[in-house]
Amino acid sequence: MLDDRMPSSSGQGPTGWAAALRLSAAGLRVQVVEAAERPGGGMRTEELIRPGFHHDVCSTVQPMAAAAPFFREFDLESRGVRLVHPEINFAHPLDGGRAAVSLTSLEETAARLGADGDAYRRLFGPLVEHGTDVVDFFLTSRLRRLPTRSPAQIARFGLQGLPNVRWLARRYFDTEGGQALLAGAAAHGMLDLSQPLTSALGMLLSMLSHHAGWPLIEGGSQKLADAMVTALEEQGGEVVTGHEVTDLREFEGVPAVLLDTTPEAFVSMAGDRLNEGYRRWVRRYKHGAGVFKIDWILSEPVPWANPDVRRAGTIHVAGNLEETLAGERAPNQGRLTDKPYVLAVQPTVADPTRAPEGGHIFWAYVHVPHGADVDMTGAIENQVERFAPGFKDTIVERRTKTAVQMEQWNISYLGGDISNGQATLRQMLARPVPRWNTYRTPVEGVYLASAATPPGPAVHGACGDNAAQVALRDVFGVRSVPPLRPARG
C-alpha cells in the first residue's frame, strides 16, 4: 500500500472501472460508487423480454475492447472473457439484393469492392499495417505524448481524418458499395456526416475490422463489466451499488475522486466549490442526438436478400451514400425521417449462447433529435424490411426504449445521447472544456474520467485510465504507470 487513504471512482461503465483498476494497481485502496443497482453502465446484459434471451441493453460489438491498450494489458482471456467473431464484421445492404461487406481480411474486402478495390487497399493498407501504433497514439495522446512509433502513418491518418466523410468517400471510391461502406462506419459517431472529423471515425472503425475485428463478448457485454468488478474486488477494492452521488462533500478527506459522469453532473456535485468560468464552459458543452432502440426475439434469422448479410455481426441499414448522409442529417437538425440510418446487430449469428437452442435475437437503433420522446418502430422495421423482405413475419416479440427512457435507464445518457457529448472537432479538441489537461477539474483532487473527456466514447477504458494516471502523478507522486495486476490463478 502507498498509504491507507482511499481514492474513490464514481463510475458506471468501463471508463470508471478502468480508472479504479489503474489506481488499485498502484497499491491504493479503491471504492467505486455506482448509482445503478448493477454495475456495468452501457455494458449491462439483461433478459429484457423472455427468460433465456440475453440482450445487451446498449453496447454489444467491441472492436475497441479487442484493440485498446488498456484491455490488451487487462488480458481478457485470462479473466474468462471470450471474444467471438462473426464471419463478416459488418455489412451495408443496398437495393437490388446487393451489399458491401467488411471482412477481417483486407484483401478479401477489397476484392469484393470491384472497381474500388485498389483504392480501398491504398486507403487502409498502411493503417492496418500500423494499426496498433495508430490506436495506441489516439487513445493516449491527450496525456501530451508525441508519437514515437509510426509517426508518418499517424500524421497521414490525422490529415485524412479531418474532413467530412462525404469528401473522403467521394475522393477514394466510385462505387455505391465503397462509398456506403465507409459512410456507414462513420455514422456510429452520431454526427451530421457533413461535419469535420467524421472521416476519422469511418477510417478508424474500418481499419479495426481488419486489425482486431468487430467481435462480441460471448454471453453478453456484461461479462466484461463483471470481470472488471471481480478484478477490483480481488485486489481489495470495494463496490457500492444503488447509491447516486449528488454532493462531493460526501468524499471529504478522500485525496482523489474520479468521476465517470457527465460534466453537468460534476458541476451539480461540486456546488459552490466550482468557479463560474468552468460552469460557463460546461453550459456551452453540447450533447448530441439521442437513440431509439428496439430489441427483438425472432422465429428465425433475419431473411436478408443478400446472403452475405446473414453472416454479418453488424449491419448498417441506410441505402447508398446520399441516403446515409440524409439519414444522419435529420436527427442532428432536430428532425425525424422515415428513412433513418439504422444500426443493427445480430448477436446470435456469432454467439448462439445468448438464446435458447434454435432462438434468435436482433437489435437496432436509430438516432433521433436530442431528448425526443418518439416511437421509431415503424421506420426501423420498414427499413429492415426493405433489405430483408419477410422480416416482419419473423418477429415474435419486441421491447423498445425511447431517448427519454434511455436517460432514465442510465443517468449519463442525457437526452438519450449515449456518447456523453457530441464528438465534433471543437469538442474533441476541448472535451469537455478548454484546459491544458481536461481530466483535471478546478476542484483539487477531483478528476473527470468519463467519455466526456478524450478520447471520447467507446469501450476502450482510455478515458478512465488516462485520468487515473494524471491523479496518480498529481496526488500520490507516482511517475511511472503501474502495471495492472494479473488475474488470479
NUBA-482583 format. One line per field, with one value per residue (C-alpha): residue in three letters; x, y, z. Coordinates in nm, 3 decimals, always signed. Each point is the difference from the previous one (the first is absolute). Layout:
<nodes>
resn = c(Ala;...)
u = c(X;...)
v = c(Y;...)
w = c(Z;...)
</nodes>
This chain:
<nodes>
resn = c(Met;Leu;Asp;Asp;Arg;Met;Pro;Ser;Ser;Ser;Gly;Gln;Gly;Pro;Thr;Gly;Trp;Ala;Ala;Ala;Leu;Arg;Leu;Ser;Ala;Ala;Gly;Leu;Arg;Val;Gln;Val;Val;Glu;Ala;Ala;Glu;Arg;Pro;Gly;Gly;Gly;Met;Arg;Thr;Glu;Glu;Leu;Ile;Arg;Pro;Gly;Phe;His;His;Asp;Val;Cys;Ser;Thr;Val;Gln;Pro;Met;Ala;Ala;Ala;Ala;Pro;Phe;Phe;Arg;Glu;Phe;Asp;Leu;Glu;Ser;Arg;Gly;Val;Arg;Leu;Val;His;Pro;Glu;Ile;Asn;Phe;Ala;His;Pro;Leu;Asp;Gly;Gly;Arg;Ala;Ala;Val;Ser;Leu;Thr;Ser;Leu;Glu;Glu;Thr;Ala;Ala;Arg;Leu;Gly;Ala;Asp;Gly;Asp;Ala;Tyr;Arg;Arg;Leu;Phe;Gly;Pro;Leu;Val;Glu;His;Gly;Thr;Asp;Val;Val;Asp;Phe;Phe;Leu;Thr;Ser;Arg;Leu;Arg;Arg;Leu;Pro;Thr;Arg;Ser;Pro;Ala;Gln;Ile;Ala;Arg;Phe;Gly;Leu;Gln;Gly;Leu;Pro;Asn;Val;Arg;Trp;Leu;Ala;Arg;Arg;Tyr;Phe;Asp;Thr;Glu;Gly;Gly;Gln;Ala;Leu;Leu;Ala;Gly;Ala;Ala;Ala;His;Gly;Met;Leu;Asp;Leu;Ser;Gln;Pro;Leu;Thr;Ser;Ala;Leu;Gly;Met;Leu;Leu;Ser;Met;Leu;Ser;His;His;Ala;Gly;Trp;Pro;Leu;Ile;Glu;Gly;Gly;Ser;Gln;Lys;Leu;Ala;Asp;Ala;Met;Val;Thr;Ala;Leu;Glu;Glu;Gln;Gly;Gly;Glu;Val;Val;Thr;Gly;His;Glu;Val;Thr;Asp;Leu;Arg;Glu;Phe;Glu;Gly;Val;Pro;Ala;Val;Leu;Leu;Asp;Thr;Thr;Pro;Glu;Ala;Phe;Val;Ser;Met;Ala;Gly;Asp;Arg;Leu;Asn;Glu;Gly;Tyr;Arg;Arg;Trp;Val;Arg;Arg;Tyr;Lys;His;Gly;Ala;Gly;Val;Phe;Lys;Ile;Asp;Trp;Ile;Leu;Ser;Glu;Pro;Val;Pro;Trp;Ala;Asn;Pro;Asp;Val;Arg;Arg;Ala;Gly;Thr;Ile;His;Val;Ala;Gly;Asn;Leu;Glu;Glu;Thr;Leu;Ala;Gly;Glu;Arg;Ala;Pro;Asn;Gln;Gly;Arg;Leu;Thr;Asp;Lys;Pro;Tyr;Val;Leu;Ala;Val;Gln;Pro;Thr;Val;Ala;Asp;Pro;Thr;Arg;Ala;Pro;Glu;Gly;Gly;His;Ile;Phe;Trp;Ala;Tyr;Val;His;Val;Pro;His;Gly;Ala;Asp;Val;Asp;Met;Thr;Gly;Ala;Ile;Glu;Asn;Gln;Val;Glu;Arg;Phe;Ala;Pro;Gly;Phe;Lys;Asp;Thr;Ile;Val;Glu;Arg;Arg;Thr;Lys;Thr;Ala;Val;Gln;Met;Glu;Gln;Trp;Asn;Ile;Ser;Tyr;Leu;Gly;Gly;Asp;Ile;Ser;Asn;Gly;Gln;Ala;Thr;Leu;Arg;Gln;Met;Leu;Ala;Arg;Pro;Val;Pro;Arg;Trp;Asn;Thr;Tyr;Arg;Thr;Pro;Val;Glu;Gly;Val;Tyr;Leu;Ala;Ser;Ala;Ala;Thr;Pro;Pro;Gly;Pro;Ala;Val;His;Gly;Ala;Cys;Gly;Asp;Asn;Ala;Ala;Gln;Val;Ala;Leu;Arg;Asp;Val;Phe;Gly;Val;Arg;Ser;Val;Pro;Pro;Leu;Arg;Pro;Ala;Arg;Gly)
u = c(+0.000;+0.121;-0.200;-0.333;-0.200;-0.280;-0.041;-0.355;-0.123;-0.367;-0.052;-0.256;+0.165;+0.341;+0.164;-0.066;+0.110;+0.319;+0.081;-0.064;+0.220;+0.290;-0.018;-0.019;+0.305;+0.196;-0.075;-0.283;-0.328;-0.282;-0.372;-0.234;-0.340;-0.260;-0.343;-0.160;-0.086;+0.226;+0.345;+0.072;-0.151;-0.044;+0.143;-0.290;-0.164;-0.357;-0.281;-0.212;-0.282;+0.004;+0.215;+0.300;+0.024;+0.292;-0.009;+0.277;-0.187;+0.249;+0.353;+0.038;+0.275;+0.345;+0.278;+0.165;-0.005;+0.194;+0.249;+0.041;+0.321;-0.184;-0.187;+0.303;+0.173;-0.308;+0.019;-0.362;+0.064;+0.168;-0.309;-0.239;-0.125;-0.025;-0.027;-0.198;+0.032;-0.266;+0.104;-0.068;+0.070;-0.249;-0.216;-0.181;-0.292;-0.096;-0.309;-0.033;+0.139;+0.351;+0.222;+0.344;+0.168;+0.303;+0.185;+0.301;+0.214;+0.073;+0.080;-0.332;-0.188;+0.177;-0.057;-0.375;-0.007;+0.089;+0.105;+0.063;+0.230;+0.331;-0.116;-0.110;+0.344;+0.172;-0.214;+0.001;+0.308;+0.250;-0.241;-0.049;+0.376;+0.050;-0.331;+0.130;+0.206;-0.289;-0.245;+0.244;+0.090;-0.351;-0.116;+0.285;+0.113;-0.188;+0.255;+0.229;+0.182;+0.150;-0.001;+0.321;-0.117;-0.135;-0.008;-0.048;-0.307;-0.145;+0.045;-0.156;-0.296;-0.046;+0.002;-0.235;-0.229;-0.057;-0.248;-0.354;-0.067;-0.193;+0.321;+0.213;-0.252;-0.026;+0.375;+0.089;-0.300;-0.215;-0.238;-0.309;+0.144;+0.333;-0.156;-0.278;+0.235;+0.213;-0.293;-0.185;+0.297;+0.036;-0.365;+0.075;+0.116;-0.361;+0.101;-0.124;+0.240;+0.074;+0.188;+0.382;+0.165;-0.264;+0.257;+0.219;-0.259;-0.088;+0.366;+0.071;-0.296;+0.065;+0.367;-0.092;-0.206;+0.324;+0.226;-0.193;-0.343;-0.343;-0.056;-0.275;+0.050;-0.128;-0.302;-0.044;+0.196;-0.080;+0.271;+0.268;-0.150;-0.022;+0.363;+0.112;-0.205;+0.144;+0.355;-0.045;-0.158;+0.279;+0.244;-0.179;-0.220;-0.350;-0.310;-0.309;-0.309;-0.336;+0.141;-0.008;+0.257;-0.150;+0.254;+0.379;+0.002;-0.083;+0.368;+0.156;+0.346;+0.032;+0.313;-0.115;-0.348;-0.045;-0.340;-0.142;-0.289;-0.123;+0.164;-0.338;-0.017;+0.346;-0.102;-0.306;+0.205;+0.265;-0.243;+0.166;+0.346;+0.010;+0.093;-0.242;+0.234;-0.007;-0.377;-0.039;+0.201;-0.202;-0.320;+0.143;+0.079;-0.234;-0.165;-0.097;-0.277;-0.179;-0.076;-0.318;+0.070;-0.192;+0.087;-0.173;-0.047;-0.035;-0.134;+0.290;+0.303;-0.066;-0.069;+0.236;-0.027;+0.379;+0.127;+0.327;-0.190;-0.147;+0.355;+0.083;+0.014;-0.084;-0.216;-0.028;-0.348;-0.009;+0.026;+0.262;+0.234;-0.252;-0.270;+0.244;+0.093;-0.365;-0.089;+0.254;-0.059;-0.364;+0.041;+0.291;-0.224;-0.279;-0.211;-0.136;+0.025;-0.186;+0.328;+0.244;+0.348;-0.064;+0.287;-0.088;+0.172;-0.066;+0.150;-0.105;+0.176;+0.335;-0.114;-0.286;+0.041;-0.205;-0.326;-0.146;+0.079;-0.159;-0.078;+0.104;+0.040;+0.054;+0.025;+0.017;+0.001;-0.038;+0.116;-0.276;-0.002;+0.146;-0.257;-0.268;-0.271;-0.100;-0.069;+0.202;-0.111;-0.174;+0.286;+0.259;-0.197;-0.082;+0.368;+0.096;-0.290;+0.126;+0.319;-0.140;-0.345;-0.200;+0.180;-0.320;-0.140;+0.291;-0.070;-0.113;+0.026;+0.168;+0.105;+0.066;+0.180;-0.049;+0.273;-0.177;-0.007;+0.369;+0.080;-0.224;+0.188;+0.344;+0.029;+0.309;-0.201;-0.138;-0.278;+0.080;+0.353;+0.201;+0.328;+0.002;+0.039;+0.038;+0.328;+0.038;+0.342;-0.028;-0.120;+0.271;+0.268;-0.150;-0.197;-0.194;+0.165;+0.311;+0.268;+0.360;-0.097;-0.372;+0.000;+0.085;-0.281;+0.024;-0.087;+0.321;+0.022;-0.306;+0.042;-0.242;+0.044;-0.301;-0.061;-0.036;+0.383;+0.244;+0.003;-0.379;-0.255;+0.059;+0.093;+0.374;+0.049;+0.232;-0.189;+0.010;+0.351;+0.136;-0.175;+0.135;+0.355;-0.039;-0.137;+0.282;+0.258;-0.178;-0.110;+0.225;+0.321;-0.008;+0.201;+0.000;-0.316;-0.060;-0.074;-0.339;+0.005;-0.040;-0.305;+0.008;+0.070)
v = c(+0.000;+0.351;+0.118;-0.069;+0.264;-0.101;+0.160;-0.029;-0.056;+0.081;-0.215;-0.157;-0.152;-0.134;+0.341;+0.019;-0.357;+0.058;+0.296;-0.208;-0.287;+0.230;+0.165;-0.340;-0.114;+0.275;-0.159;+0.232;-0.103;+0.090;+0.038;+0.014;+0.160;-0.099;+0.162;-0.306;-0.316;-0.199;+0.105;+0.028;+0.321;-0.039;-0.353;-0.153;-0.315;-0.080;-0.244;+0.283;-0.199;-0.370;-0.220;-0.144;+0.278;+0.224;+0.351;+0.260;+0.313;+0.229;-0.107;-0.331;+0.005;+0.058;+0.081;+0.236;-0.256;-0.224;+0.270;+0.256;+0.000;-0.013;-0.317;-0.161;+0.047;-0.111;-0.327;-0.090;-0.371;-0.045;+0.159;-0.245;+0.252;-0.164;+0.206;-0.162;+0.118;-0.010;-0.122;+0.351;+0.292;+0.246;+0.028;+0.278;-0.131;+0.181;-0.019;-0.285;-0.263;+0.148;+0.070;+0.128;-0.200;+0.036;-0.320;-0.049;-0.039;+0.335;-0.175;-0.185;+0.317;+0.194;-0.277;+0.009;+0.376;-0.053;+0.329;+0.153;-0.282;+0.174;+0.323;-0.194;-0.161;+0.340;+0.158;-0.279;-0.211;+0.230;+0.056;-0.372;-0.060;+0.258;-0.059;-0.048;+0.319;+0.203;-0.124;+0.044;+0.355;+0.130;-0.157;+0.144;+0.315;+0.233;-0.096;+0.226;-0.289;+0.043;-0.291;-0.200;-0.288;+0.035;+0.384;+0.027;-0.225;+0.175;+0.337;-0.134;-0.136;+0.333;+0.200;-0.233;-0.023;+0.375;+0.049;-0.132;-0.355;+0.109;+0.159;-0.306;-0.249;+0.188;+0.063;-0.369;-0.197;-0.003;-0.287;+0.011;-0.284;+0.164;+0.335;-0.152;-0.233;+0.292;+0.230;-0.271;-0.047;+0.376;+0.033;-0.179;+0.344;+0.130;+0.321;+0.171;-0.162;+0.335;+0.092;+0.002;-0.298;-0.250;-0.147;-0.089;-0.224;-0.168;-0.071;-0.119;-0.239;-0.134;-0.054;-0.179;-0.249;-0.124;+0.063;-0.149;-0.085;+0.105;-0.272;-0.051;-0.129;-0.353;+0.003;+0.377;+0.321;-0.032;-0.268;+0.265;+0.232;-0.288;-0.095;+0.355;+0.001;-0.338;+0.117;+0.305;-0.195;-0.260;+0.286;+0.123;+0.263;+0.074;+0.034;+0.189;-0.024;+0.172;+0.329;+0.317;+0.260;+0.349;+0.196;-0.024;+0.082;-0.367;-0.065;+0.250;-0.123;-0.229;+0.108;-0.086;-0.026;-0.111;+0.054;-0.209;+0.243;+0.273;+0.343;+0.133;-0.256;+0.101;+0.368;-0.089;-0.210;+0.270;+0.275;+0.322;-0.160;+0.057;+0.328;+0.172;-0.026;-0.380;+0.003;+0.226;-0.235;-0.300;+0.185;+0.033;-0.371;-0.159;-0.338;-0.162;-0.208;-0.256;-0.359;-0.201;-0.373;-0.320;-0.350;-0.290;-0.370;-0.160;-0.333;-0.034;+0.203;+0.324;-0.096;+0.251;+0.001;-0.020;-0.326;+0.159;+0.238;-0.300;-0.085;+0.351;+0.105;+0.367;+0.142;+0.365;+0.030;+0.327;-0.037;+0.182;+0.283;+0.279;-0.185;-0.068;+0.368;+0.104;-0.254;+0.152;+0.361;-0.005;-0.082;+0.240;+0.275;-0.089;-0.187;-0.351;-0.196;-0.305;-0.130;+0.017;-0.147;-0.323;-0.158;-0.366;-0.296;-0.374;-0.133;-0.363;-0.020;+0.004;-0.105;-0.253;-0.025;+0.318;-0.183;-0.346;-0.259;+0.105;+0.350;+0.326;+0.357;+0.318;+0.366;+0.336;+0.366;+0.325;+0.345;+0.245;+0.368;+0.056;-0.085;-0.105;-0.214;-0.162;-0.356;-0.095;-0.365;+0.036;+0.185;-0.251;-0.309;+0.145;+0.067;-0.355;-0.144;+0.196;-0.208;-0.312;-0.075;-0.208;+0.136;+0.119;-0.352;-0.130;+0.233;-0.191;+0.282;+0.339;+0.244;+0.368;+0.287;+0.364;+0.259;+0.115;-0.356;-0.045;+0.293;-0.147;-0.329;+0.166;+0.350;+0.069;-0.028;+0.354;+0.033;-0.353;+0.102;-0.318;+0.178;+0.244;+0.296;+0.061;-0.115;+0.315;+0.140;+0.276;-0.236;-0.255;+0.269;+0.141;-0.280;+0.107;+0.340;+0.175;-0.087;-0.117;-0.322;-0.067;-0.285;+0.246;+0.215;+0.328;-0.194;-0.132;-0.377;-0.042;-0.138;-0.063;-0.351;-0.052;-0.008;+0.379;+0.005;-0.105;-0.223;-0.012;-0.282;-0.372;-0.301;+0.070;+0.099;+0.281;+0.293;-0.156;-0.138;+0.337;+0.183;-0.250;+0.050;+0.377;-0.042;-0.238;+0.260;+0.299;-0.143;-0.294;+0.088;-0.320;+0.087;-0.333;-0.183;-0.293;-0.320;-0.161;-0.299;-0.337;-0.218;-0.237;-0.359)
w = c(+0.000;-0.073;+0.301;+0.163;-0.186;-0.236;-0.343;-0.125;-0.352;-0.053;-0.305;-0.228;-0.304;-0.102;+0.032;+0.373;+0.055;-0.199;+0.225;+0.312;-0.119;-0.086;+0.342;+0.166;-0.198;+0.175;+0.336;+0.098;+0.158;-0.236;+0.046;-0.300;+0.059;-0.261;-0.032;-0.159;+0.187;-0.234;-0.125;-0.370;-0.134;-0.375;+0.020;+0.190;-0.137;+0.102;-0.074;-0.132;-0.156;+0.091;+0.227;-0.179;-0.261;+0.095;-0.150;+0.030;+0.102;-0.176;-0.097;-0.187;-0.264;+0.148;-0.250;+0.249;+0.280;-0.237;-0.102;+0.280;+0.207;+0.333;-0.089;-0.162;+0.335;+0.195;-0.201;-0.061;-0.059;+0.339;+0.162;-0.165;-0.257;-0.342;-0.318;-0.281;-0.359;-0.271;-0.345;-0.133;+0.232;-0.147;-0.308;-0.183;-0.208;-0.319;-0.220;-0.245;+0.239;-0.008;+0.302;+0.092;+0.274;+0.226;+0.083;+0.224;-0.312;-0.162;-0.329;-0.011;+0.086;-0.274;-0.254;+0.063;-0.069;-0.365;-0.161;+0.345;+0.114;-0.072;+0.162;+0.309;+0.026;-0.034;+0.270;+0.256;-0.073;+0.179;+0.291;+0.057;-0.018;+0.278;+0.175;+0.353;-0.012;-0.141;+0.264;+0.288;-0.096;-0.043;+0.326;+0.206;-0.183;+0.237;+0.265;-0.209;-0.160;-0.345;-0.243;+0.030;-0.220;-0.356;+0.008;-0.378;+0.001;+0.304;-0.169;-0.322;+0.194;+0.176;-0.323;-0.186;+0.301;+0.035;-0.289;-0.008;-0.113;-0.309;-0.130;+0.080;-0.143;-0.328;-0.019;+0.023;-0.122;-0.313;+0.077;+0.220;+0.208;+0.079;+0.089;+0.213;+0.187;+0.123;+0.078;+0.192;+0.230;+0.050;+0.101;+0.328;+0.118;+0.005;-0.181;-0.312;-0.247;-0.164;+0.321;+0.010;+0.166;-0.110;-0.239;+0.298;+0.163;-0.330;-0.064;+0.355;+0.021;-0.350;+0.083;+0.322;-0.199;-0.157;+0.300;+0.295;-0.143;+0.126;+0.262;+0.255;+0.353;+0.041;+0.227;-0.012;+0.065;+0.372;+0.013;-0.052;+0.261;+0.248;-0.066;+0.082;+0.321;+0.102;-0.068;+0.219;+0.286;-0.013;+0.049;+0.309;-0.166;+0.119;-0.220;+0.117;-0.223;+0.008;+0.128;-0.208;+0.103;-0.001;+0.208;-0.001;+0.371;+0.043;-0.072;+0.242;+0.094;-0.304;-0.186;-0.352;-0.147;-0.362;-0.158;-0.284;-0.046;-0.230;+0.039;+0.112;+0.281;+0.117;+0.007;+0.207;+0.244;+0.040;+0.098;+0.110;-0.008;-0.376;-0.171;-0.237;-0.300;+0.004;+0.050;-0.301;-0.223;+0.114;-0.088;-0.354;-0.021;-0.254;+0.029;-0.325;-0.148;+0.210;-0.091;-0.034;+0.038;-0.068;+0.121;-0.173;+0.048;-0.345;-0.117;-0.245;-0.112;-0.187;-0.365;-0.163;-0.378;-0.027;+0.154;+0.117;+0.227;+0.182;+0.118;+0.126;+0.363;-0.065;-0.278;-0.105;-0.152;-0.187;-0.376;-0.206;+0.103;-0.052;+0.192;+0.286;+0.013;-0.001;+0.268;+0.240;-0.098;+0.113;+0.371;+0.032;-0.137;+0.242;-0.258;-0.039;-0.323;-0.129;-0.148;+0.292;+0.024;+0.191;+0.193;+0.053;+0.165;-0.032;+0.326;-0.044;-0.337;+0.180;+0.347;+0.012;+0.381;+0.037;-0.076;+0.065;-0.266;-0.327;+0.132;-0.162;+0.125;-0.197;+0.093;-0.174;+0.084;-0.187;+0.091;+0.088;+0.103;+0.347;+0.265;-0.251;+0.160;-0.330;-0.112;-0.310;-0.014;-0.336;-0.168;+0.124;-0.097;-0.341;-0.067;+0.097;-0.204;-0.301;-0.007;+0.167;-0.146;+0.246;+0.307;+0.167;-0.018;+0.214;+0.295;+0.308;+0.253;+0.036;+0.272;-0.074;+0.176;-0.098;+0.048;+0.316;+0.135;-0.083;+0.231;+0.270;-0.031;+0.015;+0.145;-0.210;-0.323;+0.005;-0.256;-0.117;-0.102;+0.062;-0.091;+0.295;-0.234;-0.371;-0.154;-0.211;-0.087;+0.263;+0.270;-0.071;+0.027;+0.321;+0.164;+0.204;+0.056;-0.138;+0.257;-0.043;+0.179;-0.027;+0.253;+0.278;+0.133;+0.194;+0.318;+0.153;-0.006;-0.224;-0.353;-0.286;-0.139;-0.226;-0.375;+0.027;+0.008;-0.276;-0.193;+0.029;-0.013;-0.061;+0.211;+0.015;+0.365;-0.107;+0.155;+0.346;-0.040;-0.114;+0.286;+0.254;-0.125;+0.041;+0.354;+0.094;-0.104;+0.153;+0.332;+0.074;-0.186;-0.208;-0.310;-0.187;-0.101;+0.240;-0.196;+0.050;+0.229;-0.175;+0.045;+0.294;-0.087)
</nodes>
